Amino acid sequence: MGLKINWDALGIATSVACAIHCAILPLLLTSLPVFGINIIENIPFEYFMIILAAVIGVNSLYHGYKLHHHNTWPFIFFGAGILLLFAKQVWHTQQVWFLVPAVLTIVYAHFRNYQLCRKANHCHAADCNH
């Protein structure tokens, strides 16, 4: 019996973890200097988190696309969300205006992928792997 990973659940969990990170980190940052820790404006860490979310998300969406529904809309929504996350890094002073739609768009992409996988009824198109 093999271990099966639910990539949609992992993608949603990663998106939610990113949202929590972005919401709680400002609260924690105010107390970190008291402990001698300074991670304010840690640009490499932020880009790492975005790239990690992108890699996991693309893998998740590809699994649903290839094996079940063959619909590209989840990729389009996900790509838009990732672009908004990068925009948040570029235009840092307006980050909340990019972050909220980014997280909502990415979560919607995974949710839509999940819905399409459940409705697909294993379509068995010519390019299916199963």
Beta strands, then each sheet from edge to edge (+ up, - down):
end
